[in-house]
Amino acid sequence: IRFAGAYDPVTSLSEGVVRELGGKVYRSVDEINEDREVDAVIVMNPNHLHFDTAVACLEAGKHVLIEKPVAETCAQLDHLIALSKKVDRVCMPGHNYIYYSDTE
C-alpha cells in the first residue's frame, strides 16, 4: 500500500498530512477520482457529505472506506450497497477503536 495523498478544503491541513505521510495534495474529490493511481479512498469528511462523496468515488471505480456514520438514511445505505456491487468495489464502514484501551 502506498499513501497517494490527501484532500481537505483547508489546504494547509492536507499539506500537513502529506508532509508526514508523503503523496500529493489534492484540490478536490474530483481530482482524486481522476487519478488512475488511486485505488481506494477513505471518506472522513463531515457526516452529511459521506453519501455523496462515497457515491462519487464508487462511480469513479474506487474502493471506499467510510467513517461512521456511513449514511444518513437506510435508503442511502441501500444505494451504496447496490452501487458497490454494481461497480464491483468494496464499500465499508471504518470502525475506529482508538479510544478503547486494551483492558476493556
MIMI-917658 format. One line per field, with one value per atom (N, C-alpha, C, CB): residue in three letters; x, y, z; atom name. Coordinates in Angstrom, 1 decimal, decimal comma, m for minus. Last residue first. Glycine has a CB too. Layout:
<rs>
rest	c(ALA ...);
px	c(X ...);
py	c(Y ...);
pz	c(Z ...);
atom	c(CA ...);
</rs>
This chain:
<rs>
rest	c(GLU GLU GLU GLU THR THR THR THR ASP ASP ASP ASP SER SER SER SER TYR TYR TYR TYR TYR TYR TYR TYR ILE ILE ILE ILE TYR TYR TYR TYR ASN ASN ASN ASN HIS HIS HIS HIS GLY GLY GLY GLY PRO PRO PRO PRO MET MET MET MET CYS CYS CYS CYS VAL VAL VAL VAL ARG ARG ARG ARG ASP ASP ASP ASP VAL VAL VAL VAL LYS LYS LYS LYS LYS LYS LYS LYS SER SER SER SER LEU LEU LEU LEU ALA ALA ALA ALA ILE ILE ILE ILE LEU LEU LEU LEU HIS HIS HIS HIS ASP ASP ASP ASP LEU LEU LEU LEU GLN GLN GLN GLN ALA ALA ALA ALA CYS CYS CYS CYS THR THR THR THR GLU GLU GLU GLU ALA ALA ALA ALA VAL VAL VAL VAL PRO PRO PRO PRO LYS LYS LYS LYS GLU GLU GLU GLU ILE ILE ILE ILE LEU LEU LEU LEU VAL VAL VAL VAL HIS HIS HIS HIS LYS LYS LYS LYS GLY GLY GLY GLY ALA ALA ALA ALA GLU GLU GLU GLU LEU LEU LEU LEU CYS CYS CYS CYS ALA ALA ALA ALA VAL VAL VAL VAL ALA ALA ALA ALA THR THR THR THR ASP ASP ASP ASP PHE PHE PHE PHE HIS HIS HIS HIS LEU LEU LEU LEU HIS HIS HIS HIS ASN ASN ASN ASN PRO PRO PRO PRO ASN ASN ASN ASN MET MET MET MET VAL VAL VAL VAL ILE ILE ILE ILE VAL VAL VAL VAL ALA ALA ALA ALA ASP ASP ASP ASP VAL VAL VAL VAL GLU GLU GLU GLU ARG ARG ARG ARG ASP ASP ASP ASP GLU GLU GLU GLU ASN ASN ASN ASN ILE ILE ILE ILE GLU GLU GLU GLU ASP ASP ASP ASP VAL VAL VAL VAL SER SER SER SER ARG ARG ARG ARG TYR TYR TYR TYR VAL VAL VAL VAL LYS LYS LYS LYS GLY GLY GLY GLY GLY GLY GLY GLY LEU LEU LEU LEU GLU GLU GLU GLU ARG ARG ARG ARG VAL VAL VAL VAL VAL VAL VAL VAL GLY GLY GLY GLY GLU GLU GLU GLU SER SER SER SER LEU LEU LEU LEU SER SER SER SER THR THR THR THR VAL VAL VAL VAL PRO PRO PRO PRO ASP ASP ASP ASP TYR TYR TYR TYR ALA ALA ALA ALA GLY GLY GLY GLY ALA ALA ALA ALA PHE PHE PHE PHE ARG ARG ARG ARG ILE ILE ILE ILE);
px	c(m10,3 m11,8 m12,2 m12,2 m7,6 m8,2 m9,7 m7,8 m6,7 m6,5 m7,2 m5,0 m9,1 m7,8 m7,8 m7,6 m10,4 m10,6 m9,2 m11,4 m10,0 m10,2 m10,5 m11,4 m9,8 m8,6 m8,8 m8,4 m11,4 m11,3 m10,2 m11,0 m13,6 m12,4 m12,4 m12,4 m14,5 m14,8 m13,5 m15,3 m15,6 m14,4 m14,8 m13,5 m17,7 m17,5 m16,2 m18,6 m17,1 m17,3 m17,1 m16,3 m17,1 m17,6 m17,9 m18,8 m15,3 m15,6 m16,0 m14,4 m16,8 m15,9 m16,3 m15,7 m18,5 m17,6 m16,4 m17,0 m20,6 m19,2 m18,1 m18,9 m22,7 m22,7 m21,4 m23,7 m21,9 m22,0 m22,0 m23,3 m22,0 m20,7 m20,8 m20,4 m24,8 m23,8 m22,4 m23,6 m25,9 m26,2 m25,2 m27,6 m24,8 m24,6 m24,8 m25,6 m25,7 m24,3 m24,0 m23,7 m28,5 m28,0 m26,5 m28,2 m28,7 m29,1 m28,5 m30,6 m27,9 m27,1 m27,4 m27,4 m30,1 m28,7 m27,8 m28,1 m32,1 m32,2 m30,8 m33,2 m31,4 m31,4 m31,4 m32,5 m29,4 m30,7 m30,5 m31,7 m26,9 m27,9 m29,2 m28,1 m24,0 m25,0 m26,0 m25,8 m22,0 m21,8 m22,8 m22,0 m21,0 m22,0 m21,8 m23,4 m17,8 m19,2 m19,8 m19,4 m15,9 m16,0 m17,5 m15,3 m15,5 m16,2 m16,3 m17,7 m13,7 m13,8 m14,4 m12,4 m14,0 m14,3 m14,4 m15,6 m12,4 m12,9 m13,0 m11,9 m13,4 m12,5 m13,2 m12,2 m14,8 m14,1 m13,1 m13,3 m16,4 m15,1 m14,2 m14,3 m18,4 m18,7 m17,4 m19,7 m17,1 m17,5 m17,7 m18,8 m16,9 m15,7 m16,0 m15,2 m19,6 m18,7 m17,5 m18,3 m20,5 m21,1 m20,2 m22,5 m19,0 m18,8 m19,4 m19,5 m20,0 m18,6 m18,4 m17,7 m22,7 m22,3 m20,9 m22,6 m22,3 m23,0 m22,6 m24,5 m20,8 m20,4 m21,0 m20,7 m21,8 m21,2 m20,8 m20,0 m22,7 m23,7 m23,1 m24,3 m20,3 m21,2 m22,2 m22,0 m17,3 m18,5 m19,6 m19,0 m14,9 m15,4 m16,7 m15,8 m13,6 m13,6 m14,1 m12,1 m13,2 m14,1 m14,1 m15,5 m10,5 m11,0 m11,9 m9,9 m10,2 m10,4 m10,9 m11,3 m8,2 m9,1 m9,1 m8,8 m6,5 m7,4 m8,5 m6,6 m4,9 m5,6 m6,6 m6,4 m3,9 m3,1 m3,8 m1,8 m5,7 m5,7 m4,8 m5,3 m7,5 m6,1 m6,2 m5,5 m10,1 m9,5 m8,1 m9,4 m10,6 m11,2 m10,7 m12,7 m9,0 m8,7 m9,3 m9,2 m10,5 m9,1 m8,6 m8,2 m13,0 m12,9 m11,5 m13,5 m12,2 m12,6 m12,5 m14,0 m9,4 m10,9 m11,0 m11,6 m6,7 m7,5 m9,0 m7,2 m4,3 m5,4 m6,2 m6,3 m1,0 m2,1 m3,1 m1,8 0,6 0,3 m0,9 0,2 3,0 1,9 1,8 0,6 3,7 4,0 2,8 4,7 3,1 2,9 3,4 1,5 3,8 4,0 4,0 3,0 3,0 4,4 4,7 4,5 0,3 1,3 2,7 1,0 m0,7 m0,8 0,2 m2,2 m0,2 0,4 0,4 m0,4 m1,8 m0,3 0,4 0,1 m4,3 m3,8 m2,3 m4,4 m4,3 m4,5 m4,0 m5,9 m4,1 m3,0 m3,1 m2,9 m6,5 m5,4 m4,2 m4,9 m9,5 m8,5 m7,1 m8,6 m10,7 m11,0 m10,0 m12,4 m8,4 m9,2 m9,5 m8,5 m6,9 m7,7 m8,4 m8,6 m3,8 m4,9 m5,6 m4,4 m2,1 m2,2 m3,5 m2,3 m1,4 m1,3 m1,4 m2,5 0,5 m0,4 m0,3 0,0 0,5 1,2 0,2 2,0 0,8 0,0 0,9 m1,0);
py	c(m3,0 m3,0 m4,2 m1,7 m3,0 m3,7 m3,7 m3,0 m1,5 m3,0 m3,7 m3,4 1,1 0,6 m0,9 1,0 3,0 1,8 1,4 0,7 5,0 5,4 4,2 6,4 3,8 4,5 4,8 5,7 2,3 1,9 2,6 0,4 2,8 3,4 3,0 4,9 1,3 1,3 1,7 m0,1 2,3 2,3 2,3 3,5 0,4 1,4 1,2 1,3 0,0 m0,5 0,6 m1,6 m1,3 m0,1 m0,5 0,6 m2,5 m2,6 m1,3 m3,2 m3,0 m2,3 m2,5 m0,8 m3,4 m4,4 m3,8 m5,2 m1,8 m1,4 m2,4 0,0 m3,2 m2,9 m2,6 m1,7 m3,2 m4,5 m4,2 m5,2 m0,5 m1,1 m2,5 m1,3 0,0 0,6 m0,1 2,1 m1,4 m1,8 m1,2 m1,2 0,0 m1,4 m1,9 m2,2 2,6 2,3 0,9 2,9 2,2 2,6 2,4 4,2 1,5 0,5 0,9 0,4 4,0 2,8 1,7 2,3 5,6 5,9 4,7 7,1 4,3 4,4 4,7 5,4 4,9 3,5 3,4 2,6 7,9 7,1 5,7 7,8 8,8 9,4 8,7 10,8 6,6 7,3 7,9 6,4 5,8 5,6 6,5 4,1 8,0 7,1 7,0 7,5 6,4 6,4 7,8 5,6 6,5 6,7 6,7 8,0 4,3 5,4 5,4 5,5 3,3 3,1 4,4 2,7 2,1 3,2 2,7 3,9 1,9 1,2 2,3 0,1 3,6 3,5 2,6 4,9 4,3 3,0 2,8 2,8 6,4 6,6 5,3 7,7 5,5 5,7 5,9 6,8 5,7 4,4 4,5 3,8 8,5 7,6 6,3 7,5 9,3 9,8 8,9 11,2 7,9 7,6 8,1 8,3 9,2 7,7 7,4 6,9 11,8 11,5 10,1 11,9 11,4 11,9 11,7 13,4 10,3 9,6 10,1 9,7 12,3 10,9 10,2 10,1 14,7 14,6 13,2 15,5 14,7 14,9 14,8 16,3 14,3 13,2 13,5 13,0 15,7 15,8 14,8 17,2 13,1 14,5 14,5 14,9 10,8 11,3 12,7 11,2 8,1 9,2 9,6 8,9 6,9 6,9 8,2 6,9 5,1 6,4 6,1 7,3 3,3 3,4 4,7 2,2 3,7 2,6 2,7 1,3 6,1 5,9 4,8 7,2 6,4 5,7 5,4 6,6 7,9 6,5 5,7 6,2 10,5 10,0 8,5 10,4 11,3 11,3 10,7 12,8 11,4 10,4 10,3 10,7 13,6 12,2 11,2 12,0 15,6 15,3 14,0 16,5 15,3 15,0 14,8 16,2 16,3 14,9 14,5 14,6 18,6 18,3 16,7 18,9 18,9 20,1 19,9 21,0 17,0 17,1 18,3 15,8 16,7 17,5 17,5 18,9 13,5 14,8 15,4 14,8 11,6 11,7 13,2 11,3 11,6 11,6 11,8 10,3 11,9 10,6 10,5 10,2 14,6 13,5 12,1 13,4 16,2 16,3 15,1 17,6 15,4 15,0 15,2 15,8 16,7 15,2 14,7 14,8 19,3 18,7 17,2 19,2 19,7 19,8 19,2 21,3 19,4 18,4 18,5 18,7 21,8 20,5 19,4 20,3 23,8 23,6 22,3 24,8 23,7 23,2 22,9 24,1 22,9 23,7 23,1 23,8 20,8 22,1 23,2 22,5 18,2 18,9 20,3 19,0 15,2 16,4 16,9 16,1 13,5 14,0 15,1 14,3 10,5 11,9 12,2 12,7 7,8 8,7 10,2 8,3 5,5 6,6 7,6 7,3 2,2 3,5 4,6 3,7 m1,2 0,0 1,2 0,0);
pz	c(28,1 28,0 27,2 27,4 28,0 29,2 29,1 30,4 25,9 25,8 26,9 25,8 25,5 26,0 25,8 27,4 22,9 23,7 24,2 23,0 21,0 22,4 23,4 22,5 18,5 19,1 20,6 18,3 16,9 18,2 19,0 18,3 14,3 15,0 16,5 14,8 11,5 12,9 13,7 13,4 8,5 9,3 10,8 8,9 6,3 7,3 8,0 8,4 2,7 4,1 5,1 4,4 m0,4 0,3 1,7 m0,4 m3,1 m1,7 m1,2 m0,9 m6,3 m5,5 m4,0 m5,8 m8,6 m8,1 m7,3 m9,3 m9,3 m9,9 m9,4 m9,4 m8,1 m9,5 m10,1 m9,7 m5,4 m6,1 m7,6 m5,7 m4,9 m4,7 m5,4 m3,2 m5,3 m6,2 m6,1 m5,9 m3,2 m4,6 m5,5 m5,0 m1,0 m1,1 m2,6 m0,2 m1,5 m1,5 m1,7 m0,2 m1,3 m2,5 m2,6 m2,7 1,4 0,4 m0,9 0,3 2,5 2,7 1,7 4,1 1,7 1,2 1,4 1,9 3,1 1,6 1,0 1,1 5,7 5,2 3,7 5,8 6,0 5,9 5,4 4,9 6,1 7,0 7,0 6,6 6,2 5,5 6,6 4,5 8,0 6,6 5,8 6,2 10,7 10,1 8,6 10,4 10,3 10,8 10,9 12,1 7,3 8,8 9,1 9,3 4,7 5,2 6,7 4,6 2,0 3,5 4,0 4,2 m1,2 m0,3 1,1 m0,7 m4,4 m3,2 m2,2 m2,7 m7,4 m6,2 m5,2 m5,7 m9,7 m9,7 m8,5 m10,9 m9,7 m10,4 m10,3 m9,7 m8,2 m9,6 m10,4 m9,8 m5,7 m6,2 m7,7 m5,6 m5,5 m5,5 m6,1 m4,1 m5,5 m6,5 m6,6 m6,1 m3,2 m4,5 m5,6 m4,6 m1,2 m1,4 m2,8 m0,3 m1,3 m1,6 m1,9 m0,4 m0,6 m1,9 m2,3 m2,0 2,1 1,0 m0,4 1,2 3,6 3,4 2,2 4,6 4,2 2,9 2,6 2,9 6,8 5,8 4,4 6,0 8,3 8,1 7,0 9,4 6,8 7,7 7,3 7,6 5,7 5,7 6,7 4,3 5,2 6,6 6,7 7,1 3,3 3,4 4,9 2,8 1,6 2,9 3,0 4,1 m1,4 m0,7 0,7 m1,6 m3,8 m2,7 m2,0 m1,7 m5,9 m6,0 m4,9 m5,8 m7,9 m6,6 m6,8 m6,2 m10,4 m9,4 m8,1 m9,2 m11,8 m12,0 m11,1 m13,4 m10,7 m10,6 m10,7 m9,2 m10,5 m11,9 m11,9 m12,4 m7,8 m8,6 m10,1 m8,7 m7,0 m6,6 m7,5 m5,1 m8,3 m8,7 m8,2 m8,1 m7,0 m8,4 m8,8 m9,2 m4,5 m4,6 m6,1 m4,0 m4,8 m4,8 m4,8 m6,0 m4,7 m4,6 m4,6 m5,8 m3,0 m4,0 m3,7 m4,0 m2,5 m2,0 m3,2 m1,5 m2,5 m3,0 m2,4 m4,5 m0,6 m1,5 m2,0 m0,9 3,0 1,6 0,7 1,2 5,6 5,0 3,6 5,1 6,4 7,3 6,6 8,4 4,3 4,8 5,7 5,7 4,1 3,1 3,5 1,8 6,4 6,2 5,2 5,8 5,7 6,9 6,8 8,1 3,4 3,3 4,5 3,2 4,5 3,5 3,4 2,1 6,0 6,7 5,8 7,0 4,0 5,0 5,8 6,0 2,7 2,1 3,1 1,0 3,6 4,2 3,8 5,8 2,3 1,8 2,4 2,1 1,7 2,7 2,1 4,1 0,7 0,3 1,5 m0,9 0,1 0,9 0,3 2,4 m1,2 m0,9 0,0 m2,1 m1,3 m2,5 m2,2 m3,4 0,3 0,5 m0,6 1,9 m0,8 m0,9 m0,7 m2,2 0,0 0,0 0,0 1,2);
atom	c(N CA C CB N CA C CB N CA C CB N CA C CB N CA C CB N CA C CB N CA C CB N CA C CB N CA C CB N CA C CB N CA C CB N CA C CB N CA C CB N CA C CB N CA C CB N CA C CB N CA C CB N CA C CB N CA C CB N CA C CB N CA C CB N CA C CB N CA C CB N CA C CB N CA C CB N CA C CB N CA C CB N CA C CB N CA C CB N CA C CB N CA C CB N CA C CB N CA C CB N CA C CB N CA C CB N CA C CB N CA C CB N CA C CB N CA C CB N CA C CB N CA C CB N CA C CB N CA C CB N CA C CB N CA C CB N CA C CB N CA C CB N CA C CB N CA C CB N CA C CB N CA C CB N CA C CB N CA C CB N CA C CB N CA C CB N CA C CB N CA C CB N CA C CB N CA C CB N CA C CB N CA C CB N CA C CB N CA C CB N CA C CB N CA C CB N CA C CB N CA C CB N CA C CB N CA C CB N CA C CB N CA C CB N CA C CB N CA C CB N CA C CB N CA C CB N CA C CB N CA C CB N CA C CB N CA C CB N CA C CB N CA C CB N CA C CB N CA C CB N CA C CB N CA C CB N CA C CB N CA C CB N CA C CB N CA C CB N CA C CB N CA C CB N CA C CB N CA C CB N CA C CB N CA C CB N CA C CB N CA C CB N CA C CB N CA C CB N CA C CB N CA C CB N CA C CB N CA C CB N CA C CB);
</rs>
